[in-house]
Amino acid sequence: MSNAPRFDIDVPAFWADPYPDLARMRKEAPIAFVPQLGSTVFTRRDDIFTQEKRIDVFSSHQPAGLMNTLMGHNMMRKDGEAHMSERSAMFPAVSPRTVRDTWRRQFQAHADRILDELAPAGRADLCKAFALPLSAECLKDITGLTNMRFQDMDAWSQAMIDGIANYTGNKEIEARCHAATAGIDAAIDDMIPVVTKHPNTSILSVLLAAGMPIDSVRANIKLAISGGQNEPRDAIAGTIWALLTHPEQLAWVTGERAKWIDVFEEYARWIAPIGMSPRRVAKPWSYGGVDFEPEDRVFFMFGSANRDEACFSEPDRFDITRDTAKSIAFGAGPHYCAGAFASRAMVADVALPSIFARLKGLRLDQSAPVRIGGWAFRGLLNLPVLWDAI
């Protein structure tokens, strides 16, 4: 049992809004054992920034972890050379050059097509009508699974996310996750002969070309889907909402007095789509007055780190002029998000400028409230809007 100070939470309330509890922990117990999560959580930015890099202590290798058992052993759950070799094999598919030369053009084509279909309607839930299909269509290209429907990409991603965050052991959630991984395996099987005959820059193609064992190929594609769908989807919808609720900042960026990339980086700090990263304690360790024992579970709370008062002035405020250099929305150590370049391009270069240019008079639909949820993964659940249809 951890000797960290105990901090109890109400799980539904924490899911609805974790920030008040996280702020109390940062102030009163920055490293705390939360019995409802069965984990010791780190909440301060500098503690997370330094300790996430101690892979000899806080290991990503979690053989019995939910991600391994449900999705296969991917590079996120490996450390050292095992991690770096698989990361290097994937890099050609998500490198800055590939994003610039290949994916950005395809991202824009998807956005234009979706907005062409959407524009005459005059109203929509942009989570479902724009953020979801755009993220999914882009991810189909990146993974190489162009034989999937965008609806399946999103549903299967969500099922895996729910599965790997299923710390209460809900059997229905587990069953949905298994169904999703089976669907992805079938899609991979269908596309292997296609990309073998016609190689491209997709993750499936480059991993096969690198000679990666098929079980690792499957596991890493599932990893790309589990994070590569919800993160940009939630960032697209969330950033649109943030700008619509901060019209003066929207005017700055549409008037070219601020950059879209600054909007994206501030949103990812303010409401980090990935709010937590789990680790397994690999050896006895003491830090911050807390003793850690092998096999203890630790959560690095990125969503808390990015609202740390020691690093950000008025951290609960959305401010696109803020210096976000200390944000760790994409991680801090060797497991820094491999898809960060693609995510930035999808959101900042394509989605945001495209939607505000195309949907004139875009505004919130006040007849329905916007709902937000999650703590391990956090994002908008809906985004009802109106615009001036042409």
N, C-alpha and C positions, 0 to 999 in steps of 0.2 A: 504494500500500500504506500502510495506516495506520501512524503512528509510535507508536500506543498500545502499552503493554506487552502482550505476547502471553500469553494464558492458554489452555491446552489443556484440553479436557474429554473425558470418555468419554461419547458421546452417549446410549447406553442407560442408563447410570448417572444421567446428568443428567435424563433423562426420568423415571426412577424416583424420584429425590429430588434436586432442584436446589439445595436450601438449603445443604448443606455447601460446594459450589463457590461459590455466591453470597456466602456469609459470608467466604470466603477472598478473593474479589475485592474486597469492600467494604473489607477490611483491608489487602490488599497492592496491589491494582490496581483502584481503583474505576471507572476507565474503561479497559476492556481490549479488545483485539482477540481474538476467539475464532475461530480459523480453521475449526473444525468447523461453525460457524454462518455463516461468511463475513460477519461483522458486528462492529462495535465496540459494546460493550454498556456502558450506564450502570447502575450498581448501587446508588448511594447516593440516598436519598430527596430530599435538598435539591437535588442536582444535577439530578435528573429534574424536580422541581417547578419549577425555574426555567427549565431549558432546553427543556422540552416546550412552553412558551409562546412560544419563539423560532421562530415558524413561518417567519420569513424565512430562517432557517438550517436548522432541522430540519423539513423540509416533509412534510406528509402526502400531497402530490401525487406519486404514484409511477406514472407512465404505464406502465412496464414491470413493475410489481409484480404478484404473484400474485393479489391481490384484484381488481385492475382487469381483468386478462386473463381470469380465470375467472368473475367475478361481475358485471362491469360497473362503470362509474365512479360510485361512490356518494359520499355526503357525507363519509364518513370519510376518503376519499382526495382531499378538496378542502380548500383553505385560504381564509381571508378571506371576502369577500362571497359567493363561490361556495358555500362551506360553509354560511354563515349563512342564505342564502336557502332552501336545501333543509332545513336544520334548523328554520327558522321554519315552513316549510310542513308539516312533520311534527308540530310541537309540539302542535296541538290534539288529536291522537290519544293523546299520552302525557303531557299536562300533569298537574300535581297535582290539578286540579279534575276532569279526566276520569277519572283513576284513582280518585278518591274517589267520584264520582257514578255512574260506569258500571262500570269494570272490577272494582273490589273486590267488588261484589255478585256479578258473574259468576265471579270467581275462587273465591269461597266456595261457590257452587253446584257448581262442578266438584269442589272438594275434598270436599264432603259426599257427592256421588255416588260418587266413587272410594272413599272410606272406607266407605261403606255396603256396597259390593261386597267390600271387602277384609277388613272386621272379622271375619267368621266364620271366616276361614282359620287364624288363629293364628300364621302364619309367612309370611314373604315376603322377597324381595330388594327393599327399598324404593327402590333406584335405578330398577328396572324397573317395580315395581308402584305406586309413588306419585309419586316426584319426576319421572320421565319423562313419564307421562301428564298430570299436573297442569300442568307447564310447557308442554307441547305444546298442550293444550286451551286454556289461557289465551292462548297466542300465536296460535292460530287466530283467536280473537276479535279480538285487537289488530291483527293484520295484515289481517283481513277475509277470510282464506282458509279459511272454515268448510267448504269443500268437500273439504278434505284429511282423511285419517286422521291421528290423532295419531302413529301409528307412522311415517308418511311424514314428518311434520314433524320428528321427531327424527332419523330416518335421513338426511334431506336436509340438515339443519343440520350433522350430524356430518360428512357427506361434504364440505360446503363448508369447514368448519373444518380438516379434514384437508388439503384442497386448498390453502388459503391458507397453511398451515404446512408445505407440501411442499417444503422448501428443498433436498432431495436429488434432486428431479425424478423421483420414482417414477411411472411411467406408469399403473399400476393405480389409484393414488390420484387422479391427474388425470382418468382416465376416469370414476370414480365421481362426482367433482365435476361433470363435464359432464352426467352423467345426472341429477344432483340439480337443477341449474339448469334443465334442460329440463323436468323435472317441475313446478318452481315456475312457470315461464313458462306452462305449460299450465293450471295452477290459476288464475293471474292472469287469463288469457284467459277462462276460464269465469265468473269472478266479476265482471268489469268490467261487463257489462250489468246484473247484479243490484244492485250498489252504485250504479250510475248511476241506476237507476229508484228505488231505495230507499236514499238516502244515510244514512250512519251515522258513528260516530266512529272507525272503523277507519283504519289507515294507508292502505290502498288507497283508501278513499273520500275522505279529506281531501287526499291528494296529487293525485288526479284532479280534485277540486273546485278545487284551487289552480292547475290548468292546467299541472302539471309534465309535461314531455315523457315519453312512455311508456317510453323507454329508461331514463330516470332513475327513474321509478316502479319499474320492474322491479329496477334495481340497488339501490335503497334498501330495498325489501321483502326482497331477499336479504340485505342487511346486517342488517336487523331479525331475520331468521330465524337467521342465522349466530351472532349473539350472544345473541338473545333466547330461544333454547331452552337452550343449554348453560349459560349463566351461572346463571339461577335453578334449573335442574335440578340442577346441581352444588352450588349453595349450599344447596338444600333438603336433599339427601342428606348433604352434608358437615356441615351444622349439626346435624342429628339425630345423626349419629355423634359429633360433638364433645361434645354434651351427654350422650350415653349413656356416653362414656368419661370424663366429668367429672361424676359424679352429684351432687356437692355444688353445682355450679353449676346443674344442672338443678333441684335443690330450691329454689335461690334464685328462679329465674324462675317455676316453677310455684307457688311460695309467694308470688308477687307482690312479692318483695324486689328483683327486677331486671326489666327490660323486654325483651320479645322483640326490639325493634329494636336493643338493645344487643348481644344475642346475634348477630344478623345482622351488624352492623357489625364486631364482633370477629372473627367467622369470615371475613368478606371480607378483613380485614387479615391474618389468620393464614394462610389458604390462599386467596390471591386467585384466583378463577376465571379471570380474564384476567391472565395473568402477564407479558405483554409487549406493547408497542406499537411497530411498526416506523416508521422515518422515513428519508427521503432527504435527504442534505446538499445544500442548494440553492446555497451559495456558500462560498468559503473562510472558515474560522473556526478560532479557537484557543480552547480552554477546558480548564482543569485540566491544563495541560502537554501537551495533545494537539492536533495540527493535523488539521483536517478538510478534505477536498477535495470539490468538487462530485461528486455521484453516489455518494459513499460511503454505505454502509448502516449505520444505527444502530438498536439495539434499546434502548428504555427498559424496564427490567425492574421492573415494578410489584411483582411478587412479592418481589423483593429489597428494594425501597424500603420495603415494609411490614414488613420485619423488620430495619430499620436500627437498630443499637444506639444510634446517636446520637439517635434519636427515640423509641424504645420500650424500656422496661426489660424485661429478660428476653423478648426478642421472639419466641423460639421457643415460649413458653408461651401456651396459650389461657386468656384471663382476661376474662370478660364485664364485670368492673368497671373495665377499663382505659379510659383516655381515648384514643379512636380519632380525635381531631380531625385528626391528621397523616396518617391513612391516605389513600392515593390509589388505592384499589381500583377506583374508577370513573374514574380519570384526574384530571388536574390543570388542564389548559388549556382552550382552546376546544372540544376534542373530548371534554369530559366526557360520559360515557355518557348519551344521550338517554333511555334506558329505565330510568334509576336509580329514579325514583319508582314505576314499575310493578313493578320487581324487589323493592323494599323491601316494597311492599304484598303481593305474592304470597307472599314468604317470611315476613316478620315479622308481618304482620297476619292471614294466612290459614293457610299451610301448617304452621308450627310450632305455634301454639296449637291448631289443629284436630287434628293427629295425636297430640299428647300428651294431649289431652282425650279422644280417642275410643279409642285403643288402650291399654287399661289394662295395666300391668305390662310396658310395652315395654322390651325388653332385647336385647343382641346375641346372635346365635346363635353360640356358641363353636365349633361344629363346622366353620365355614368362616371363614378369615381375610378381613378387609376389605383390599381392594387400592386403591391410589391411584396415579395416574400423570399425567404431563404437565408441561411447563414453560411453553410459550406459552399453553396452556389447561390448567388442572389441576383434577382432581376425582376423586371416588370412582368406581371401576369396578364396585363391588358394595357392597351393604349388607344382609347377611343378618341378620334379626331374628326374635324370637319375641314373642308377647304373649298375654294371657289372653283367649282367644276366648270370646264369649258365645253 
